[in-house]
């Protein structure tokens, strides 16, 4: 079993663990050797050398095995990483449009699209969703956890090695290629009685003839919604004023969406002889989900309920007498296909050529709604349109082991070239979903109420090409010292070229203790979706409870240009890291890494502008904004990670720990976040500065037990009102998870677990009470309470 030299421990915790283990552990030589050997797992992320391990890599890389991944109950890879990686935070964001289903995740507190995701060492495509501040990141929920052999997380800037997006780090997902089969069925439910979920995971690996190896994967999951909601005060008042009506309680639901998903995939290799190998993988996913929107109150001035002579005798109350909460639907289809050839031109020179295609398409719908401006001609269900992200990539890489006189090991020289095409498309929804009907002249709300559809003028397709060349060298100066350098040139069709570099070094003070550090520049290129699209959104002011409609314009839109929009440029970074790592024969290993990341021209949304009088406003925007290179930041932090594995009695004890401290400050900028104090507070304090995990597992005979403690530091939330933010500070949270597995036979096992055993909830979100919400929608952790699960696994 691979040791995770990455999970969680402050130095004090590690010292305490070591003292306990020294007092109780079996100190036999074979146990020490087993523990030491397990530290030496070969990694492929952050280096192009073929013999780097976690201990001797030049940058911090965490490795999580299939067993580590399976120890987390969720099949959502975001949740898995949130429990395993110290600086990884993912939010649920109920009732936040598309982000309910494509959840934003951050590494080291940076934007979701500033972490590069690879599958088998090749770039994984982005989601079609543009989230907060326009972030467009890969959706890790589309990758089935049952297909994963291990995950490598590089916690260092790597744009000079991999290109755009690798500012915070790189997550490399290695697909399973083992032989044999495994089937797992799981049922889970929250102790509140909701959120029932059923999952089925299957994997089967086999040989086809003597030279082909194929692994097949399949998953199916279904989960009911959760609700942590109180009845809205205005709904209580509405019921009192209309006792003859039966008002639902609650009128709207805050919680996880109803969701169904299916995943299929394969991972295959074919030995063609003469050191030539063909390889391919494919991942396919479909999901279908539904989420609530804010309730529309017939009595409190909502424009949808106005009476007008334009539609004599027509009243929305005849359709929705007790108000309505629109139902927002999300259907996703996702695929990633890759094929390649690799071989050797000589003993020292290897080559690898591959091509990949990725696509994410999201169809949006809205039910239980209306376009009041159309009057009695309005439907109550709408197709809102489709967003599609497509990426094509061709890569050729070479690796040369150059033997130099005087050096005990060869210099590793890697070089290559890459072409990438990225396109983004918007398909218009039903005309009724974005129509401004005749009733708008009398003040009736236009568009499908809750989420306007993509209009014909917003639809289209745009693309961007990029060409890159790169080189990477690692030089072993001696048995103790290694230096590395990388450079990458990349030219983009939409904004020009960029050159990035990286220098790194490692010095081994003893065979078990080393210092390491790196300096690099990085970038994140604007995407076609960010460069070219317009969007419309609706929100609810928690003070006035009135709906407002906002428009986000493309930077090339004449109105946006008139308001100050300029062409988008890449975000650019300078990364500096310094750390130490250690291991010993007793089974103790760990690392401490300091980092400093300076980012300039960060991407954001401009301040909101009222549409000037006399300017055409066909979609009836209350306000408009545009994307901009807005501000600069400095992120500082430290990762402390460690692991201790020893035999204890007749069993094996594994202690892992990790702690991250992360702080981001705004250094300055042009507008919006940089100049607005409310926005600055939200940005700098929206995530906990501290996050930690400690876990202990013990295997003996047929039993395996796990105890995991999770810690999240304090953070600040705001209402997000159109005007006048209200802030609330939330204290630190601690969660305890327990699980036990029993082997029924050599190939069958049963596991029972409880996440959040103590049923902890955060402080209530006081400023959201007007909407019935109990716990903040922006919490960096699950706010649904205790979750119990049972799963059965059989291997064959």
Secondary structure as UniProt FT lines:
FT   HELIX           11..24
FT   HELIX           29..38
FT   TURN            39..40
FT   TURN            54..56
FT   STRAND          61..65
FT   HELIX           66..70
FT   HELIX           77..84
FT   TURN            86..87
FT   STRAND          88..90
FT   TURN            94..95
FT   HELIX           97..100
FT   STRAND          105..107
FT   TURN            108..109
FT   HELIX           112..114
FT   STRAND          115..119
FT   TURN            120..121
FT   STRAND          122..123
FT   HELIX           132..134
FT   HELIX           140..142
FT   HELIX           145..147
FT   STRAND          148..154
FT   HELIX           159..162
FT   TURN            164..167
FT   STRAND          169..175
FT   STRAND          180..190
FT   TURN            191..192
FT   STRAND          197..208
FT   TURN            209..211
FT   STRAND          212..223
FT   HELIX           233..241
FT   TURN            243..244
FT   STRAND          258..273
FT   TURN            274..275
FT   STRAND          276..296
FT   TURN            298..301
FT   HELIX           303..305
FT   HELIX           309..311
FT   TURN            312..313
FT   HELIX           316..318
FT   TURN            321..322
FT   STRAND          324..344
FT   STRAND          349..367
FT   HELIX           372..377
FT   STRAND          382..402
FT   TURN            405..406
FT   STRAND          411..428
FT   HELIX           431..434
FT   HELIX           438..442
FT   TURN            449..450
FT   TURN            456..458
FT   STRAND          460..476
FT   STRAND          481..492
FT   TURN            493..495
FT   STRAND          496..510
FT   TURN            511..512
FT   STRAND          513..524
FT   HELIX           528..532
FT   STRAND          535..540
FT   TURN            542..544
FT   STRAND          547..553
FT   TURN            555..556
FT   HELIX           558..562
FT   TURN            563..564
FT   STRAND          571..583
FT   TURN            585..586
FT   STRAND          588..605
FT   TURN            613..614
FT   TURN            618..619
FT   STRAND          623..648
FT   TURN            649..650
FT   STRAND          651..669
FT   HELIX           672..674
FT   HELIX           677..685
FT   STRAND          690..700
FT   TURN            701..702
FT   STRAND          703..712
FT   STRAND          715..718
FT   STRAND          727..730
FT   STRAND          733..743
FT   STRAND          748..755
FT   TURN            757..758
FT   HELIX           766..771
FT   TURN            777..778
FT   STRAND          787..795
//
